[in-house]
């Protein structure tokens, strides 16, 4: 049986925090829907201290942000975007339109159609997370979305230079310096100055995540997101305390509510890692965030064997799962609930977050049980169609359909089938739901 050397916050505490956020977001979205730009402006001033005549950046402002990049900064962004674009294209190529004759004269198919407009949120109030621009804008463009707009909050009182440059280089059609609930609300609901989108994507803080949850149904969303989660699965053969502690704190720095969990079969490694966490927290520049996350939401679990680690990991369904064990492929073969796997000590979550090419917008709060992360398919609707080419096929399908409709009591549905049997099959079948022969002339 697994032993917990450290536990995080209780479910009750998490639920209480969620309720407070939910109420605030509900009121804010109602205000945006009612008053549009005026509500958005008031919230931007209140929460970000940010006001301007038009929150959409001009081409001159965008060009200035791009031109401000050093040659190395530009090269680094281009490298990361090339990796993301390449993998997104590989994913898109895996999605095929189909058309097949399933019965003589019956053609069924589907087409993969991009949505018409996507809104991409790029968080940047605390850290300018330009990587989220790559992950959202490029993925949408590779999917074929014609209109992609972006919102990111101001950073230190002005548009976030690196984020704006990354958004532009990724191919955004319109860029807004706008953050928080007001940004996602404006993109989803539309205002006097911002046309609404069909889908919202991108990570954000608790208020952004809750706004997306409440807007789901009005628009599509990529997934229900919460604070960044990381799970390190390790043993003494594949990992040491310094590596485990570094990778735990590397994600805990996202914020004070970011769970970081160590799952291991070695109590020795577990205790050494806890000591190493304390050593690193004394020197880590982002220790203020990381310490709060570790103290409130960090966990250390010692399991009996790899099989028990798989069971625990699948129950946690963590966003990021880093596996540093003697046999990382065992977890690839056996785990079913995770946002993304990072296998072996040579890779890590930061690679996935920033540059390696897989998407970093991933499921949290156990939603990995039923969804993966953001990918080109999130921007695409797989829409079916059918064609019946012969009289014989229409009559054949019609007879089956008529009888099945009768089982359900759907007379109108049944008559849709019967009229085709009469016209194309030459059979004088009765109207659905009656025993009276049809008066229709059969050719």
Secondary structure, DSSP 8 states (H G I E B T S, - for coil): --EEEE----HHHHHHHHHHHHHHHHHHHHHHHHHTHHHHHHHHHHHH----S-SB--HHHHHHHHHTS-HHHHHHHHHHHHHHHHHHHHHHHT---EEEEEETTEEEEEEEEE-SEEEEEE--SSS--THHHIIIIIHHHHHT-SEEEEEE--BTTB--HHHHHHHHHHT-SEEEE--HHHHHHHHHH--SSS---SEEE----HHHHHHHHHHBTTBEES----S--EEEEE-TTT--HHHHHHHHHHHHTT-TT--EEEEES-HHHHHHHHHHHHHHHTT-TTHHHHHHHHHHH-EEEE-SSHHHHHHHHHHHT-SEEEEESTTHHHHHHH----SEEEESTT--HHHHHHTSSS------TTGGGT-----GGGGEEEEEEEEE-SHHHHHHHHHHHHHHHHHHT-HHHHHHHHHHHHHHH----B-TT-SSB--S---
